Amino acid sequence: MSKKETTNPKEVRNQNYEAKKMITSENLKKKKDKDLPWWVELLFVQIGLPDKLLIKILKAKKKSKEFIKNDKNSIIIFLFVIATLAYFYPVIKHAKNKLDCEAIAKNYIIKNKNIIGINDREIKMISTNFCYGGEEIYEIENLKN
Protein backbone atom coordinates (compact mmCIF):
# COMPACT_ATOMS: atom_id res chain seq x y z
CA MET A 1 0.00 0.00 0.00
CA SER A 2 1.28 3.33 -0.88
CA LYS A 3 0.65 6.39 1.15
CA LYS A 4 -1.33 9.07 -0.50
CA GLU A 5 0.32 12.36 -0.49
CA THR A 6 -1.71 14.73 1.57
CA THR A 7 -1.27 18.44 1.71
CA ASN A 8 -1.44 20.23 4.93
CA PRO A 9 -3.79 23.27 4.66
CA LYS A 10 -1.51 25.26 6.95
CA GLU A 11 1.43 24.72 4.61
CA VAL A 12 -0.65 25.83 1.63
CA ARG A 13 -1.71 28.95 3.49
CA ASN A 14 1.86 29.70 4.48
CA GLN A 15 3.05 29.30 0.90
CA ASN A 16 0.30 31.61 -0.35
CA TYR A 17 1.16 34.12 2.36
CA GLU A 18 4.84 33.96 1.47
CA ALA A 19 4.06 34.48 -2.23
CA LYS A 20 1.78 37.45 -1.47
CA LYS A 21 4.36 38.91 0.89
CA MET A 22 7.01 38.75 -1.81
CA ILE A 23 4.69 40.39 -4.34
CA THR A 24 3.79 43.23 -1.96
CA SER A 25 7.43 43.76 -1.02
CA GLU A 26 8.28 44.04 -4.72
CA ASN A 27 5.48 46.62 -5.13
CA LEU A 28 6.83 48.59 -2.18
CA LYS A 29 10.27 48.63 -3.75
CA LYS A 30 8.75 49.90 -7.01
CA LYS A 31 6.93 52.64 -5.12
CA LYS A 32 10.11 53.62 -3.30
CA ASP A 33 12.05 53.75 -6.57
CA LYS A 34 9.63 56.26 -8.13
CA ASP A 35 11.11 59.55 -9.23
CA LEU A 36 10.12 62.70 -7.41
CA PRO A 37 7.63 64.98 -9.17
CA TRP A 38 9.37 67.68 -11.20
CA TRP A 39 8.17 70.51 -8.95
CA VAL A 40 9.48 68.80 -5.80
CA GLU A 41 12.80 68.15 -7.52
CA LEU A 42 13.06 71.76 -8.66
CA LEU A 43 11.86 73.59 -5.54
CA PHE A 44 13.07 71.40 -2.71
CA VAL A 45 16.11 69.59 -4.10
CA GLN A 46 17.63 72.08 -6.51
CA ILE A 47 16.62 75.40 -4.94
CA GLY A 48 16.58 74.10 -1.37
CA LEU A 49 13.28 75.30 0.06
CA PRO A 50 12.55 74.08 3.61
CA ASP A 51 10.92 70.68 4.09
CA LYS A 52 8.22 72.19 6.32
CA LEU A 53 6.88 73.98 3.27
CA LEU A 54 6.69 70.69 1.34
CA ILE A 55 4.75 69.10 4.21
CA LYS A 56 2.29 72.00 4.23
CA ILE A 57 1.85 71.80 0.45
CA LEU A 58 1.20 68.07 0.54
CA LYS A 59 -1.30 68.45 3.41
CA ALA A 60 -3.13 71.19 1.52
CA LYS A 61 -3.17 69.02 -1.60
CA LYS A 62 -4.65 66.13 0.36
CA LYS A 63 -7.27 68.34 2.01
CA SER A 64 -8.27 69.89 -1.30
CA LYS A 65 -8.70 66.45 -2.89
CA GLU A 66 -10.90 65.38 0.03
CA PHE A 67 -12.89 68.61 -0.17
CA ILE A 68 -13.48 68.16 -3.90
CA LYS A 69 -14.47 64.54 -3.36
CA ASN A 70 -16.93 65.36 -0.56
CA ASP A 71 -18.43 68.65 -1.79
CA LYS A 72 -18.86 68.22 -5.54
CA ASN A 73 -22.39 69.67 -5.57
CA SER A 74 -21.48 72.88 -3.79
CA ILE A 75 -18.43 73.35 -6.04
CA ILE A 76 -20.56 72.85 -9.17
CA ILE A 77 -23.16 75.34 -7.91
CA PHE A 78 -20.43 77.87 -7.08
CA LEU A 79 -18.86 77.52 -10.54
CA PHE A 80 -22.31 77.85 -12.17
CA VAL A 81 -22.98 81.09 -10.27
CA ILE A 82 -19.57 82.50 -11.23
CA ALA A 83 -20.11 81.54 -14.89
CA THR A 84 -23.56 83.17 -14.87
CA LEU A 85 -22.18 86.39 -13.40
CA ALA A 86 -19.32 86.41 -15.91
CA TYR A 87 -21.79 85.87 -18.75
CA PHE A 88 -24.12 88.71 -17.75
CA TYR A 89 -21.47 91.20 -16.61
CA PRO A 90 -20.92 92.78 -20.07
CA VAL A 91 -24.68 93.25 -20.52
CA ILE A 92 -25.00 94.94 -17.13
CA LYS A 93 -21.94 97.13 -17.76
CA HIS A 94 -23.30 98.22 -21.16
CA ALA A 95 -26.67 99.14 -19.63
CA LYS A 96 -24.96 101.12 -16.85
CA ASN A 97 -22.83 103.01 -19.36
CA LYS A 98 -25.91 103.91 -21.42
CA LEU A 99 -27.74 105.17 -18.33
CA ASP A 100 -24.72 107.26 -17.36
CA CYS A 101 -24.53 108.67 -20.89
CA GLU A 102 -28.21 109.60 -20.81
CA ALA A 103 -27.82 111.36 -17.46
CA ILE A 104 -24.79 113.33 -18.68
CA ALA A 105 -26.52 114.27 -21.95
CA LYS A 106 -29.65 115.37 -20.04
CA ASN A 107 -27.56 117.59 -17.74
CA TYR A 108 -25.76 119.03 -20.77
CA ILE A 109 -29.06 119.86 -22.49
CA ILE A 110 -30.47 121.50 -19.37
CA LYS A 111 -27.35 123.61 -18.77
CA ASN A 112 -26.37 124.62 -22.29
CA LYS A 113 -29.41 124.54 -24.54
CA ASN A 114 -32.57 126.63 -24.80
CA ILE A 115 -35.16 124.22 -23.40
CA ILE A 116 -38.14 126.55 -23.09
CA GLY A 117 -41.18 124.63 -24.26
CA ILE A 118 -39.51 121.19 -23.96
CA ASN A 119 -40.86 118.99 -21.19
CA ASP A 120 -38.89 116.46 -19.14
CA ARG A 121 -39.90 113.44 -21.23
CA GLU A 122 -38.72 115.10 -24.43
CA ILE A 123 -35.39 115.98 -22.82
CA LYS A 124 -34.97 112.34 -21.80
CA MET A 125 -35.89 111.23 -25.34
CA ILE A 126 -33.35 113.63 -26.89
CA SER A 127 -30.60 112.53 -24.49
CA THR A 128 -31.32 108.86 -25.25
CA ASN A 129 -31.28 109.63 -28.96
CA PHE A 130 -27.92 111.39 -28.59
CA CYS A 131 -26.39 108.44 -26.72
CA TYR A 132 -27.44 106.07 -29.50
CA GLY A 133 -25.81 108.24 -32.16
CA GLY A 134 -28.55 110.72 -32.98
CA GLU A 135 -27.85 114.37 -33.69
CA GLU A 136 -31.12 115.90 -32.55
CA ILE A 137 -29.30 117.61 -29.69
CA TYR A 138 -27.59 119.92 -32.18
CA GLU A 139 -30.93 121.20 -33.46
CA ILE A 140 -31.72 122.84 -30.11
CA GLU A 141 -30.44 126.37 -30.03
CA ASN A 142 -27.78 127.34 -27.55
CA LEU A 143 -28.66 129.75 -24.76
CA LYS A 144 -27.60 133.27 -25.56
CA ASN A 145 -25.81 134.97 -22.73
SEZA-941624 format. One line per field, with one value per atom (N, C-alpha, C, O): y, z negated, x negated; atom name. Coordinates in steps of 0.02 Angstrom, whole numbers, plus 50000, padded with zeros to 5 digits. Example, Ala and Ser with C-alpha at 12.3 -4.5 7.8 and 13.67 -1.06 7.14 Angstrom:
py = [49716|49775|49835|49834|49888|49947|50002|50057]
pz = [49610|49610|49610|49577|49646|49643|49606|49598]
px = [49340|49385|49340|49288|49358|49316|49355|49330]
vexse = [N|CA|C|O|N|CA|C|O]
// end
This chain:
py = [49942|50000|50062|50069|50106|50166|50222|50225|50263|50320|50373|50390|50398|50453|50517|50528|50556|50618|50666|50680|50689|50736|50803|50808|50855|50922|50951|50946|50980|51012|51081|51121|51097|51163|51221|51275|51210|51263|51278|51336|51225|51236|51274|51318|51258|51291|51365|51409|51378|51448|51485|51542|51453|51485|51501|51554|51454|51465|51524|51566|51525|51580|51646|51697|51646|51706|51729|51789|51681|51698|51729|51778|51699|51724|51795|51839|51806|51872|51923|51980|51901|51946|51967|52024|51921|51937|51986|52032|51975|52019|52090|52139|52095|52161|52195|52256|52157|52188|52214|52266|52178|52202|52267|52313|52270|52331|52390|52446|52376|52429|52455|52515|52410|52431|52475|52524|52455|52495|52564|52614|52567|52632|52675|52736|52643|52681|52706|52758|52669|52687|52741|52763|52762|52813|52878|52896|52912|52978|53029|53022|53080|53135|53175|53179|53205|53249|53306|53326|53333|53384|53446|53475|53465|53526|53515|53562|53454|53440|53440|53468|53409|53408|53478|53494|53520|53588|53631|53661|53633|53679|53657|53697|53592|53570|53537|53536|53510|53480|53529|53540|53559|53604|53672|53696|53703|53770|53765|53807|53715|53705|53738|53763|53739|53765|53719|53660|53745|53704|53648|53654|53593|53534|53547|53516|53593|53610|53636|53622|53673|53699|53642|53644|53592|53535|53497|53476|53489|53455|53493|53463|53559|53600|53595|53590|53595|53590|53523|53520|53470|53403|53395|53363|53425|53422|53461|53438|53519|53559|53523|53525|53489|53451|53395|53383|53361|53306|53333|53303|53388|53417|53441|53432|53470|53494|53436|53442|53381|53323|53295|53276|53293|53269|53317|53294|53382|53431|53424|53425|53416|53408|53344|53342|53292|53227|53231|53203|53266|53268|53321|53311|53377|53433|53450|53508|53399|53411|53455|53499|53444|53483|53557|53599|53573|53644|53677|53736|53640|53668|53680|53731|53634|53642|53702|53741|53710|53767|53832|53881|53834|53893|53912|53970|53863|53876|53899|53941|53872|53893|53966|54003|53985|54055|54102|54154|54084|54125|54131|54185|54075|54077|54121|54157|54117|54158|54232|54273|54250|54320|54344|54400|54302|54320|54328|54370|54289|54293|54358|54390|54377|54435|54501|54554|54500|54560|54610|54669|54590|54639|54672|54731|54635|54663|54716|54770|54700|54747|54809|54865|54799|54856|54901|54963|54872|54911|54952|55011|54921|54957|55015|55069|55003|55056|55114|55172|55098|55151|55191|55252|55159|55195|55241|55297|55217|55259|55319|55374|55307|55363|55414|55474|55389|55433|55475|55535|55444|55480|55534|55590|55519|55568|55627|55684|55613|55666|55709|55771|55676|55713|55757|55813|55730|55768|55831|55885|55822|55879|55930|55991|55907|55952|55992|56052|55959|55993|56046|56102|56028|56075|56136|56192|56125|56181|56224|56285|56194|56231|56246|56285|56218|56227|56265|56267|56295|56332|56281|56256|56265|56211|56238|56202|56300|56327|56293|56291|56266|56231|56157|56124|56131|56059|56029|56051|55979|55949|55897|55882|55869|55823|55759|55734|55734|55672|55683|55639|55740|55755|55763|55743|55792|55799|55729|55717|55685|55617|55582|55546|55592|55562|55588|55549|55652|55682|55657|55643|55651|55627|55553|55534|55513|55443|55438|55398|55479|55481|55499|55468|55548|55569|55513|55503|55476|55422|55364|55328|55356|55303|55328|55294|55387|55412|55464|55486|55485|55536|55605|55616|55651|55719|55771|55829|55749|55795|55848|55903|55833|55880|55944|55997|55938|55996|56043|56099|56018|56060|56109|56159|56096|56142|56201|56192|56259|56318|56327|56310|56352|56367|56428|56472|56430|56488|56547|56540|56605|56664|56702|56721|56713|56749|56822|56860]
pz = [50000|50000|50000|49962|50042|50044|50008|50010|49977|49942|49993|50038|49983|50025|49999|49939|50046|50024|50005|50044|49946|49921|49912|49895|49924|49915|49851|49838|49815|49753|49771|49802|49751|49767|49739|49768|49682|49653|49697|49704|49726|49769|49833|49857|49859|49919|49903|49942|49845|49826|49817|49838|49786|49776|49842|49851|49890|49955|49991|50020|49987|50018|49985|50019|49919|49882|49902|49912|49907|49926|49997|50009|50042|50111|50113|50146|50076|50074|50042|50064|49990|49956|50003|50001|50044|50091|50144|50164|50166|50217|50189|50222|50127|50098|50084|50091|50064|50051|50116|50117|50172|50236|50255|50283|50241|50256|50215|50239|50152|50109|50136|50135|50159|50187|50249|50259|50291|50350|50331|50362|50278|50256|50229|50240|50193|50165|50220|50212|50275|50329|50375|50421|50364|50407|50403|50352|50460|50462|50427|50424|50401|50371|50425|50481|50409|50458|50476|50435|50536|50560|50515|50505|50488|50448|50380|50353|50353|50290|50303|50264|50358|50376|50384|50359|50419|50433|50369|50353|50333|50277|50215|50181|50200|50135|50140|50091|50198|50205|50236|50209|50291|50325|50292|50278|50277|50247|50172|50144|50139|50068|50022|49969|50042|49997|49936|49941|49880|49819|49827|49863|49792|49795|49764|49783|49716|49684|49736|49732|49784|49837|49880|49900|49894|49933|49895|49925|49830|49790|49792|49800|49785|49788|49856|49861|49910|49978|49987|50014|49965|49973|49931|49953|49871|49830|49863|49865|49890|49924|49986|50000|50021|50080|50060|50094|50006|49982|49960|49975|49923|49899|49958|49957|50008|50065|50104|50128|50111|50144|50106|50135|50040|49999|50004|50008|50003|50008|50075|50077|50129|50195|50197|50226|50168|50168|50128|50149|50072|50028|50048|50038|50077|50090|50164|50183|50205|50277|50294|50337|50262|50278|50264|50305|50206|50190|50236|50253|50256|50302|50370|50402|50394|50459|50457|50504|50402|50395|50395|50427|50357|50354|50423|50443|50460|50527|50575|50618|50567|50608|50595|50642|50532|50514|50542|50569|50535|50562|50638|50665|50672|50745|50765|50815|50728|50744|50736|50779|50681|50670|50724|50749|50743|50795|50863|50904|50875|50937|50942|50994|50887|50888|50872|50882|50849|50830|50888|50877|50949|51004|51019|51036|51013|51026|50973|50990|50911|50856|50863|50853|50880|50888|50945|50939|51001|51058|51039|51056|51003|50981|50934|50940|50889|50842|50880|50865|50929|50968|51007|51012|51034|51071|51024|51042|50965|50917|50895|50889|50885|50868|50925|50913|50986|51044|51049|51062|51038|51041|50987|51000|50927|50873|50889|50878|50916|50934|50991|50989|51041|51097|51074|51097|51029|51002|50965|50975|50923|50887|50936|50925|50988|51039|51073|51083|51091|51124|51079|51100|51016|50968|50958|50954|50953|50938|50999|50993|51057|51115|51171|51216|51171|51227|51205|51146|51253|51240|51238|51290|51177|51170|51152|51123|51168|51154|51201|51262|51174|51213|51223|51257|51193|51198|51129|51080|51125|51060|51043|51083|50983|50957|50998|51008|51022|51062|51128|51152|51158|51222|51212|51255|51156|51141|51133|51158|51098|51090|51158|51171|51201|51267|51308|51342|51306|51345|51319|51358|51252|51224|51243|51257|51242|51263|51336|51355|51377|51448|51460|51501|51422|51430|51411|51446|51358|51336|51386|51389|51425|51475|51544|51594|51546|51608|51644|51699|51616|51649|51642|51600|51685|51685|51671|51686|51642|51627|51577|51576|51536|51485|51516|51486|51576|51609|51639|51657|51645|51673|51622|51641|51558|51505|51503|51504|51501|51501|51435|51382|51438|51377|51342|51374|51276|51238|51256|51263|51262|51278|51213|51179|51199|51136|51144|51097]
px = [49959|50000|49956|49908|49975|49936|49974|50036|49936|49968|49986|49948|50046|50067|50034|50029|50014|49984|50040|50085|50036|50086|50052|49993|50091|50063|50093|50153|50050|50072|50099|50063|50162|50190|50149|50146|50116|50075|50015|49996|49986|49928|49949|49912|50008|50032|50044|50026|50074|50086|50020|50014|49972|49907|49873|49844|49878|49848|49881|49848|49949|49985|49966|49956|49960|49942|49873|49861|49826|49758|49757|49722|49795|49797|49826|49799|49881|49911|49864|49859|49829|49782|49726|49704|49703|49649|49675|49640|49737|49765|49774|49756|49800|49810|49744|49738|49694|49629|49598|49565|49610|49586|49622|49592|49688|49726|49701|49697|49685|49658|49592|49579|49550|49486|49497|49462|49547|49562|49586|49568|49628|49653|49597|49595|49550|49494|49447|49415|49443|49398|49426|49392|49488|49519|49479|49451|49477|49445|49489|49550|49456|49494|49529|49504|49587|49618|49571|49528|49578|49531|49530|49477|49589|49591|49557|49527|49561|49526|49451|49412|49431|49360|49333|49279|49370|49347|49345|49293|49402|49407|49369|49338|49373|49346|49277|49240|49261|49195|49145|49091|49164|49118|49113|49058|49170|49169|49156|49121|49184|49171|49222|49203|49285|49336|49343|49327|49367|49372|49424|49473|49410|49454|49522|49572|49525|49589|49639|49699|49613|49656|49684|49742|49642|49665|49720|49769|49712|49762|49828|49881|49825|49886|49919|49981|49879|49907|49942|49997|49910|49940|50003|50051|50004|50065|50121|50178|50106|50156|50183|50242|50138|50159|50206|50256|50190|50233|50300|50352|50300|50363|50406|50467|50375|50414|50444|50500|50407|50435|50495|50546|50489|50545|50604|50662|50591|50645|50681|50743|50643|50674|50714|50769|50688|50724|50789|50839|50788|50846|50898|50957|50876|50921|50927|50922|50938|50943|51002|50996|51060|51120|51110|51127|51083|51074|51023|51030|50971|50922|50953|50940|50995|51028|51075|51077|51113|51158|51118|51138|51064|51022|50995|50997|50969|50943|50999|50987|51059|51116|51133|51146|51134|51149|51096|51112|51033|50978|50984|50975|50999|51006|51065|51060|51120|51178|51162|51179|51128|51109|51061|51067|51014|50966|51001|50981|51053|51090|51130|51132|51163|51206|51170|51200|51109|51073|51068|51081|51050|51046|51114|51116|51168|51234|51250|51275|51236|51250|51206|51230|51142|51097|51120|51117|51141|51165|51226|51231|51273|51333|51316|51344|51269|51248|51216|51229|51174|51142|51193|51186|51243|51295|51335|51351|51351|51387|51345|51371|51281|51236|51232|51233|51229|51226|51290|51287|51347|51411|51414|51437|51390|51391|51345|51363|51286|51239|51268|51263|51297|51326|51385|51393|51425|51482|51457|51484|51407|51378|51348|51355|51317|51288|51343|51336|51398|51453|51483|51497|51493|51524|51478|51503|51413|51367|51352|51347|51346|51318|51367|51350|51425|51471|51533|51550|51567|51629|51685|51707|51709|51758|51827|51868|51840|51907|51956|51946|52008|52059|52045|52083|51991|51975|51986|51955|52030|52043|51989|51945|51995|51945|51939|51884|51996|51995|51959|51922|51969|51936|51861|51822|51841|51769|51738|51683|51773|51748|51744|51696|51794|51794|51735|51702|51723|51668|51600|51555|51594|51530|51519|51462|51572|51566|51547|51504|51579|51564|51491|51458|51465|51396|51348|51298|51364|51319|51318|51269|51370|51372|51350|51360|51320|51290|51331|51311|51387|51427|51397|51354|51420|51392|51446|51437|51501|51556|51536|51564|51487|51465|51437|51439|51410|51379|51431|51416|51493|51546|51574|51606|51562|51586|51538|51477|51565|51522|51486|51513|51426|51389|51419|51449|51411|51433|51389|51328|51419|51380|51369|51416|51307|51290|51298|51286]
vexse = [N|CA|C|O|N|CA|C|O|N|CA|C|O|N|CA|C|O|N|CA|C|O|N|CA|C|O|N|CA|C|O|N|CA|C|O|N|CA|C|O|N|CA|C|O|N|CA|C|O|N|CA|C|O|N|CA|C|O|N|CA|C|O|N|CA|C|O|N|CA|C|O|N|CA|C|O|N|CA|C|O|N|CA|C|O|N|CA|C|O|N|CA|C|O|N|CA|C|O|N|CA|C|O|N|CA|C|O|N|CA|C|O|N|CA|C|O|N|CA|C|O|N|CA|C|O|N|CA|C|O|N|CA|C|O|N|CA|C|O|N|CA|C|O|N|CA|C|O|N|CA|C|O|N|CA|C|O|N|CA|C|O|N|CA|C|O|N|CA|C|O|N|CA|C|O|N|CA|C|O|N|CA|C|O|N|CA|C|O|N|CA|C|O|N|CA|C|O|N|CA|C|O|N|CA|C|O|N|CA|C|O|N|CA|C|O|N|CA|C|O|N|CA|C|O|N|CA|C|O|N|CA|C|O|N|CA|C|O|N|CA|C|O|N|CA|C|O|N|CA|C|O|N|CA|C|O|N|CA|C|O|N|CA|C|O|N|CA|C|O|N|CA|C|O|N|CA|C|O|N|CA|C|O|N|CA|C|O|N|CA|C|O|N|CA|C|O|N|CA|C|O|N|CA|C|O|N|CA|C|O|N|CA|C|O|N|CA|C|O|N|CA|C|O|N|CA|C|O|N|CA|C|O|N|CA|C|O|N|CA|C|O|N|CA|C|O|N|CA|C|O|N|CA|C|O|N|CA|C|O|N|CA|C|O|N|CA|C|O|N|CA|C|O|N|CA|C|O|N|CA|C|O|N|CA|C|O|N|CA|C|O|N|CA|C|O|N|CA|C|O|N|CA|C|O|N|CA|C|O|N|CA|C|O|N|CA|C|O|N|CA|C|O|N|CA|C|O|N|CA|C|O|N|CA|C|O|N|CA|C|O|N|CA|C|O|N|CA|C|O|N|CA|C|O|N|CA|C|O|N|CA|C|O|N|CA|C|O|N|CA|C|O|N|CA|C|O|N|CA|C|O|N|CA|C|O|N|CA|C|O|N|CA|C|O|N|CA|C|O|N|CA|C|O|N|CA|C|O|N|CA|C|O|N|CA|C|O|N|CA|C|O|N|CA|C|O|N|CA|C|O|N|CA|C|O|N|CA|C|O|N|CA|C|O|N|CA|C|O|N|CA|C|O|N|CA|C|O|N|CA|C|O|N|CA|C|O|N|CA|C|O|N|CA|C|O|N|CA|C|O|N|CA|C|O|N|CA|C|O|N|CA|C|O|N|CA|C|O|N|CA|C|O|N|CA|C|O|N|CA|C|O|N|CA|C|O|N|CA|C|O|N|CA|C|O|N|CA|C|O|N|CA|C|O|N|CA|C|O|N|CA|C|O|N|CA|C|O|N|CA|C|O]
// end
